[in-house]
Amino acid sequence: MQTLHNALRSTLRYLRVCAKWLVLAALVGCLTGPLGAAFGLALSWANATRDVQGWLLYLLPVGGLVIVFLYRHFDPQGGGSTNQVFAAVRERKVLTLRTAPLIFFSTVTTHLLGGSSGREGAALLLGGSVSGQFGRLLRLNRHDCRLMTMCGMAGAFSAIFGTPLAATVFTIEVVNVGSMQYAALLPCLVSALLGVWISGQLGVAPTAFTLGATAELNPITLAQVLVLGILLAGLSIVFCELLHITPKLYTKFLPNPYLRVAVGGLLIIALTKLLGTTDYNGAGSAVIAAAMVGQALPWAFALKMLFTALTLGAGYKGGEIVPIFFTGATFGCAVAPLLGLPAPLGAALGMVALFCGCTNSPLASICLGLEVFGGQCLPLFALVCAVSYMLSSYFSLYHEQHFLHSKLRIGSVRFQEGHWAETDPEEEN
């Protein structure tokens, strides 16, 4: 009887905790769904308006000055970067509520006036700050507030991109590479599913493409995809380092943040006029769509990296993921035919594999390939992501991303002299 009594008590405890997080995750999804939808629609409006009103580009330096002023006066410690929410999750801290309106306004302003940035960083901050504060309002403990923050991240990411599986796995995979907190799986998934459903009802279309060309699964194709993965791993390292070096150069030569953001805006204006196209301003969704049907300039990926580094390095806001999609898709589209692969397939593989190499999130990347491309050529997506993940070493978009396990062997890594390095196997024995 005692054994039966203990089993019942354990079962009731699990059911109680499960019910608790189903309710809390649903509430977070209901919060982040409309918020993510509003953010996504605002960004769509900003990019569409800029396309029609080209003169808005000349206001980019002015918008940058406003962004710097707002952050220096209302969030001087946060800075509005994705690293902020990563640190909050790891250290079990709650983001301030003012983080949400600041990143919303500054990202929309950056897109409206022609800066090159994405939206995922803003989505993670939006969802994380609102859900974390909601957890505090409910008087949850630090561990539960941490999980609430993660639910908000997944819900907002899913609401904007329309990829609930990728959003869920990315949230629990990206902060500490090699260690996934599976207790967060159900709550984050519920928030993500509700978030994407609500945003869809409010008119936000999911990110989705149909592959116009595929490839037969044979040894030759596998070898071609392996080579593409190697090239994308190298490109991910270049992209990450460029995004880290550019703000350091800005700070070195332009210590004043107001002067820095103004000069950055002027550089974007000058480059746009020099090239005679606005393809590299804003998100660049049209260029990504063109790459998916096999149309991309061979140098488009390099110019997008340059525009993004100059924009974010100067102090404008947004995320890096959409520029990664742009860069990976155009690079893959240009390189794939040289390897014997169809250009549209190369664009799709490039988009997902560069995301993997830059964020060190292979499982989320495979989920992304599944949701965005409907499962077509999924084994090839898995292969190119595995190669990109392994060969991108310990470079990352995010300073606050930690690596807990080696990419080269079964073992751990350690952080020393400013970078992640392999441990001596003998030290672990």
N, C-alpha and C positions, 0 to 999 in steps of 0.2 A: 504493500500500500504506500509506503514511504517513497518508493521509487516512482510509482504512478503520480503521487502528489507533486514530487519534484519536477517530473516531466510536464505536468499541467502548468505548474508555475512558470517554467521556462518557456513553454509555448505561449502563454498569456503575455509574458514579458516581450517576446519577439513580436507578437501581434500588436501590442500596445505601441512599441517603438515604430513598427512599420506604419501603423495608422497615423501616428504623430507626424512622420515625415511625408506621408502622402498628402496630408492636409497642408503642412507648411510649404512643401514643394509646389502644390497646386496654387496656393496663395502667391508664391513668388512668380510662378508662370503667369498668373493673372495680372501681376504688376509689370513684369518685364515685357510681356507680349505687346501691350499697347505702347509702352515706352519705346521698345525696339521698332515697332511699326512707325511711330511718329518720327523717330530718328531716320529710319530708312526712307520714308516719304520726303522728309526735309532734305536729305542728301540728293534724292532724285530731282526734286525741285531745284536745288542749288545748281546741279550740273546742267539741267535743261535750260535754266535761266541764263547761265553763263554762255552757253552755246549760242543763244539768241542775242544776248547783250554783251558783245565782245569787249566793250569799253570797261566792263567791270574788272578786267585784268589789271588795269592801271591803278586800281584801288587796293591791290594786294599789299603793298607796303603799309598803307594806312590800317588795313585790317590786322596786319601783324603787330602794329604798335598797340592796338586795342587788346589783342590777345595777351601780349606781354604784360600790359598794365593790369589786366584782370588777374592773371596768375600771380604776379608779384604782390598784389594787395589782398587777394582772397585765398590763395593756396600756395604760398611761397615754398613750402616743404614738399608738396606733392609733385608738382611739375606736369601732371596730366599725361604720364606715359604708362604703357602697359606694365612696366616694372612695378609701378605703384600697387596694382592689384595683386601681383604675384607675391610681393612682400607682405601684403595684408593677409593673404591665405596662409603663407608659411608661418608668420609670426602671430597668427590668430588675432589680428587687429581689425578694427572696423573702419572702413573708409568714411571720410566725412561726407555728409549729405550734399555739401556744395560742390563736391567733385562732379556730380551728375550734370547740373546746368552749365558748369564751366566747360566740360568736355563736349557737351552737346553744341553749345554756341560756337566754340572755337573751331570744332571740326567742320560744321556747316559753313562757317565763314571762310575757312581755308579752301573748301571745295567751290564755294560760290565765286571767290575771287581768283581762282586759277592755280592754287597750290596743288602739288602732286602728293596725294596721301590716300590712305584707305579708310576703313571704318571699323575694323574689328577691335582695335585698341580702345576706341571710344565705346564700342558696345560692351566690352568686358568691364570697363570702368563704370559705365552707366548701370549695368545690371548689378555689379558687385557692390557699388556704393548704396544703392537703394535697398537691396535685399539685406545687406549687412546692417543698415540702420533699422530696417524692419525687425530683424532679429533682436536688436538691442531694445526696441520698443516693447517687444514681447518678453523682455527680461531673460533671454536665453543666455546660457553660459558661453564662454569664449570658444569652446569646441563646436558648439552648435551654431554660433554666429559665423564661424569659419565655414561650416557646411552651407549655411544660408548664403554666404558670399559666393560660394561655388555654384549653388543653384542659380543665383542671379546671373553669373557669368554665362552659364549654359543657356539659360532662357533668353538672354539678350542676343547672344551670338546666333542662336537658332532662329530667333525672330527676324534678324536682319539678313542672314544668308539662306535661310530655308533648309538647313541641314541639321536636323536634331541629333542624329547619331554622331556625326563629326563633332558637333558642339559639345555633346556629353563627354565623349572620349577625350577630346582636346582639353577640356577643363580639368579632368582628373589625371591626365597624362603629362601636361606640359610644365607644371611648376617644378616637380622633382622627377627628372627623367630617370626611368628605371624603377620607379615606385608608384604604384597606382592605389589610391585609397578606394577600395571597392565598396566601402560603406556609403560612398557618395554616388554610386552608380544609379540606384533607383531614384533618389531625390532629384539628381541632376537631369535624369532622363525625363521624369515627369514634368519638370519645369521647362525643359527644352521642347517637349511635345506640345504642351499647352501654349508656349510662347510662339511656336511656328504656326499653330492653328489660328491663334488670335491675330497674328500679323497677316496671315493669309486672308482672313475675313475682312481685314481693314485695307486690303488692296496691295500688300507687298508681295511681289512675285518672287518665288525661290530662285536661287542660282541653279540653272540647269541647262545642259547642252545635249544634243544628239550627235553622236559620232558619225560623221559621214563616211568614214573609212576605217576598216579594222585590219587585223593581220592574223594569219594563221599561226597557231601555237606550235612551233617547231624549233629545232635547235638554232637555225639561222636567225629567226625572229628573236629568240631569247638572247643570242649574242648581240644583236643590234640594240636591243633594249638595255642590256648591260652596259654597253658603251655609252648610250645616251644617259644612263644613270650616273656614270662616272663623270661625264661632262657637267651634268647638273649639280653634282656634289661640289665640284670645283667652283661653279657659278654661285652656289649658295654661300661659299666661304667669301668670295669676292663681294657679294651683296652685303653680307653681315659686316664685314670689315669696313666697307665704304660707309655704311650707316653709322658706325662707331667713330670712324676717323673724322668725318665731316664736321660734326659739332665741336670736336677738339680743335680743328683748324679755325673754325669760326671764332671760338673763344680766345684762341691764341692771338689772332690778328684783330679781332673786334671784341674786346672785353665787355663793352657796354651792350646789354641785351636789346635795348631799343635800336641802337645802330645796327646790331647784328641782324635783327629781323627785317629791318628796312632794306639793308643791302641784299639779304636773301631774296626779298620780294623783287627788287630791281634786277637781280640776276635771272630770275624766272621770266620776268617780262622781256629782258634782252634776248634770252635763248628762244623764247616763243616767237618773237619777231624775226630773229635770225633764221629760224627753221621754216617760218611761214605756215605753221600748223599748230593747232591746239590739241593734237592727239595725245600729248604727254602731260596735259593739265588735268586736274581732277582725277577721277577714278580710271578713266580710259576704258570703260566697258565696251564701247563700240570696237575698239582695237582687239580686245580679247575675243569678241564674237567673230570678228573677221579672221583671226588666227585659227579659230575652230573649224573654219571652212577652207583653210589652207592659204590664207592671204596675210602676209606679214613682211615688212621690210627687214632685211638682214640685220640692220643696226638698231632696230626699234627697242630691243631689250636693253641695250647699253644706254640709250637716251632716257629711258624710263628710270633706270637706276640713278642716273645723274640728276634728273628732275626731282626724284623723291628724296635723295640725300640732301640736295640743296634746300628743299622745302622743310623737311623735318629737322635737319641740322640747325636751321636758322631760328627755330622756335615755333613754327606753325604746328598745328595739331592734326591728329588722325591716326590711322594705323598703317601697318606695313603689309598686311596680307593681300589686299587688292593689288598694290604695286607688284607684289610677288607673283600673283596670278598673271598679271600683264607680262612681266619679265619672263616667267617660265613658259607661258603660252607662245610668245613671239619667238623666243629662243628655240623652243622645241619645233615650232613650225618651220623655222629657217634651217635647222640642222638635220631634222629627220630625213628629208630626201637625200642628203649626202650619205646617210647610213643605210639607205634602202627602205626606209619606213615611210608610210603615207604622211604627208604634212599635217592633216587634221589629227591623226593619232599622235604624232609627235607633239603637237600643241597641247593636247589633253594630258599626255604623260608628263610633259614639261611643267605644266601648271601645278600638278599635284606633287611631283617629285621635288620641285624647288621649294614648295611650301614645307615639305618634309625636312629637307636639308637645312632650311633656315630656322625652323621651330623645333626640330628634334622630336617630332611627334609622329612616328610611323603608323601607329594604329589609327589615329585620327585621320591621317592622310589617306589611308586605304578606305576608310569610311567616306571620306570626301569624294574619292573617285567613284565609289558605289552610288552615292546620292546624287552627285552632279551629273554623272554620265550614265546612270541607270543600270549599272552592273556590266556594261559592255567591256570586254577585254579586262575583266577584273584581275586575273592572274598577272597580266603584264603591269598593271598599276601596282600590285603588291611587290613585284620584282623590282621595278624601277625605284620604288620608295625604299625598299630594303637596302639597295645599293647606295642611294643618296644619303640615307641615314648613317650607314656605317662609315662612308668615306668623307662625310662632312666634318668628321672629327668632333671636337668639343667647341666649335664656333656656334654662336647663337645670336639671334636678334636681341635677346633679352639678357641684360646683366644679372637679373634676379633669378634666372633659371639655373637650377642646380643639377648636377649629374651625380647619381648615386652608384652607377654601375658602369663598367668598361664597355666600350663598343667593340673591342677586339678580342676579348676572352671573358670567361666566367670569373669575374672578380670586381673589385671596387676601384674607384678613382679618388683622387684628393685634389683639393684646391691649394696651389702653392705658387708663390711669386706672381700672382695676378692671373693665373690660368689653370685649367684643369689638366691633370697629368695622370698617367697610369701609375699604379702602386707596384712595388716590387712583389712578385708572387711569393717570395720567401718570407716577406714580412707578414703575409696573411696566414701562413702555415703555423 
